């Protein structure tokens, strides 16, 4: 029995390196990966394996980027580093929320962001200010009104001046209040 236990222990020790995932040692990185990850060289072997693997994959993505993509990535990193811990936490939460959306919802948000970025800077700033000044209830009411519009109405609204939009929304609100609610057929409630 002792012999079997020893044999089993010896086999498990010998097979452990084969069965365990290969550790990403600093020396196993390509010269380009080492160059990109150089700031982490002194603490690389102390990092958890999953973090090393994520960083290695990031270095590989970096190598595939165009100079413009790299510049944008540097700017995003700088912005991230300037954020407070609370801002970073909110950003992580928003990202997690985005990841849980359906592909269609994600695409819709990407299109909205693209539209917003296409606006002149002063228009974007004015919209941000207006949003910041709204109460949570006003923001929710605005979302609900927007969602109640058809895609065609939304498109028309985007092309209107602020005064035309306000008039359109007031008229629409009046129509909704003036229209009698339909009752289900077959009796009273």
Wavefront OBJ file of the C-alpha trace (Angstrom):
o trace
v 0.000 0.000 0.000
v 2.814 2.381 0.901
v 4.510 1.547 -2.361
v 1.350 2.439 -4.332
v 0.985 5.731 -2.461
v 4.600 6.630 -3.194
v 4.185 5.683 -6.830
v 1.014 7.761 -7.136
v 2.697 10.746 -5.477
v 5.731 10.423 -7.744
v 3.550 10.189 -10.867
v 1.489 13.228 -9.849
v 4.665 15.249 -9.252
v 6.085 14.203 -12.606
v 2.842 14.847 -14.493
v 2.024 18.135 -12.762
v 4.060 20.273 -15.175
v 2.394 18.536 -18.118
v -1.131 18.935 -16.779
v -0.762 22.441 -15.360
v -1.119 25.337 -17.784
v 2.214 26.677 -18.951
v 3.238 29.722 -16.961
v 3.997 32.818 -18.970
v 7.594 33.372 -17.893
v 9.321 36.611 -18.884
v 11.864 34.687 -20.949
v 9.098 33.002 -22.968
v 7.841 36.371 -24.268
v 8.890 37.500 -27.722
v 11.349 40.419 -27.933
v 8.477 42.712 -29.056
v 6.288 41.609 -26.151
v 9.173 42.184 -23.733
v 9.730 45.670 -25.188
v 6.048 46.568 -24.815
v 5.753 45.061 -21.332
v 9.139 46.332 -20.086
v 7.584 48.523 -17.329
v 6.353 45.278 -15.713
v 9.561 43.269 -16.101
v 10.716 43.553 -12.477
v 7.410 42.298 -11.053
v 6.301 40.038 -13.939
v 7.049 36.741 -12.184
v 5.142 37.868 -9.064
v 1.935 38.645 -10.980
v -0.910 36.119 -11.106
v -0.791 34.006 -14.253
v -4.182 35.216 -15.529
v -3.003 38.845 -15.323
v 0.225 38.008 -17.171
v -1.781 36.288 -19.891
v -4.149 39.277 -20.240
v -1.173 41.626 -20.497
v 0.499 39.399 -23.046
v -2.643 39.369 -25.188
v -2.821 43.147 -24.821
v 0.764 43.433 -26.048
v -0.130 41.288 -29.050
v -3.127 43.533 -29.814
v -0.855 46.583 -29.481
v 1.448 45.148 -32.140
v -1.508 44.833 -34.530
v -2.666 48.461 -34.057
v -2.106 51.268 -36.498
v -0.252 54.388 -35.252
v -3.590 56.233 -34.979
v -5.119 53.430 -32.905
v -2.077 53.443 -30.621
v -2.363 57.192 -30.153
v -6.048 56.864 -29.182
v -5.151 54.048 -26.772
v -2.464 56.230 -25.151
v -4.972 59.062 -24.745
v -7.537 56.703 -23.167
v -4.893 55.341 -20.783
v -3.860 58.860 -19.778
v -7.507 59.785 -19.187
v -7.977 56.597 -17.132
v -4.923 57.389 -15.008
v -6.286 60.861 -14.277
v -9.628 59.491 -13.051
v -10.429 59.231 -9.359
v -11.072 55.737 -7.938
v -14.815 56.536 -7.884
v -14.781 57.560 -11.551
v -12.926 54.372 -12.465
v -15.477 52.299 -10.561
v -18.371 53.993 -12.389
v -16.606 53.402 -15.720
v -16.175 49.697 -14.880
v -19.858 49.452 -13.949
v -20.937 51.133 -17.195
v -18.700 48.765 -19.158
v -20.161 45.721 -17.390
v -23.668 47.007 -18.083
v -22.755 47.501 -21.763
v -21.372 43.955 -22.011
v -24.683 42.548 -20.732
v -26.671 44.274 -23.499
v -27.724 42.382 -26.603
v -25.577 42.898 -29.738
v -28.397 45.019 -31.228
v -28.531 47.258 -28.161
v -24.741 47.592 -28.177
v -24.800 48.597 -31.836
v -27.554 51.132 -31.174
v -25.430 52.698 -28.419
v -22.384 52.760 -30.701
v -24.434 54.591 -33.345
v -25.696 57.103 -30.779
v -22.144 57.734 -29.610
v -21.009 58.162 -33.215
v -23.828 60.670 -33.799
v -22.903 62.570 -30.629
v -19.211 62.675 -31.589
v -20.167 64.031 -35.024
v -21.725 67.135 -33.433
v -19.686 70.327 -33.174
v -17.874 70.597 -29.798
v -20.018 73.523 -28.637
v -23.213 71.563 -29.351
v -21.901 68.539 -27.431
v -20.978 70.767 -24.504
v -24.415 72.412 -24.497
v -26.102 68.989 -24.458
v -23.860 67.805 -21.613
v -24.671 70.915 -19.580
v -28.371 70.541 -20.193
v -28.228 66.883 -19.115
v -26.246 67.722 -15.943
v -28.828 70.312 -14.921
v -31.728 67.855 -15.189
v -33.066 66.038 -12.158
v -33.176 62.228 -12.274
v -36.947 62.453 -12.787
v -36.534 64.817 -15.726
v -33.946 62.504 -17.269
v -36.253 59.503 -16.906
v -39.186 61.422 -18.404
v -37.003 62.445 -21.354
v -35.921 58.822 -21.917
v -39.537 57.679 -21.862
v -40.648 60.369 -24.307
v -37.783 59.501 -26.648
v -38.541 55.782 -26.503
v -42.203 56.435 -27.311
v -41.248 58.011 -30.665
v -41.067 56.095 -33.908
v -37.685 55.963 -35.701
v -39.060 58.380 -38.307
v -40.119 60.872 -35.640
v -36.703 60.629 -33.997
v -35.015 61.316 -37.322
v -37.241 64.358 -37.942
v -36.531 65.630 -34.431
v -32.791 65.458 -34.962
v -33.120 67.806 -37.937
v -35.270 70.392 -36.103
v -34.111 73.504 -34.313
v -34.439 73.483 -30.496
v -37.580 75.635 -30.695
v -39.167 73.363 -33.300
v -38.365 70.333 -31.126
v -39.976 71.906 -28.071
v -43.117 72.753 -30.077
v -43.243 69.248 -31.569
v -42.973 67.645 -28.125
v -45.581 70.000 -26.598
v -48.006 69.261 -29.439
v -47.384 65.543 -29.115
v -47.944 65.693 -25.364
v -51.225 67.557 -25.907
v -52.363 64.983 -28.466
v -51.679 62.159 -26.041
v -53.707 63.841 -23.291
v -56.542 64.839 -25.618
v -56.929 61.387 -27.166
v -59.459 59.240 -25.255
v -58.083 55.942 -24.073
v -59.540 52.941 -25.844
v -61.302 50.363 -23.718
v -60.981 46.644 -24.196
v -63.843 45.178 -26.185
v -66.389 43.063 -24.458
v -67.283 45.045 -21.383
v -66.214 47.385 -18.643
v -63.334 47.202 -16.256
l 1 2 3 4 5 6 7 8 9 10 11 12 13 14 15 16 17 18 19 20 21 22 23 24 25 26 27 28 29 30 31 32 33 34 35 36 37 38 39 40 41 42 43 44 45 46 47 48 49 50 51 52 53 54 55 56 57 58 59 60 61 62 63 64 65 66 67 68 69 70 71 72 73 74 75 76 77 78 79 80 81 82 83 84 85 86 87 88 89 90 91 92 93 94 95 96 97 98 99 100 101 102 103 104 105 106 107 108 109 110 111 112 113 114 115 116 117 118 119 120 121 122 123 124 125 126 127 128 129 130 131 132 133 134 135 136 137 138 139 140 141 142 143 144 145 146 147 148 149 150 151 152 153 154 155 156 157 158 159 160 161 162 163 164 165 166 167 168 169 170 171 172 173 174 175 176 177 178 179 180 181 182 183 184 185 186 187 188 189
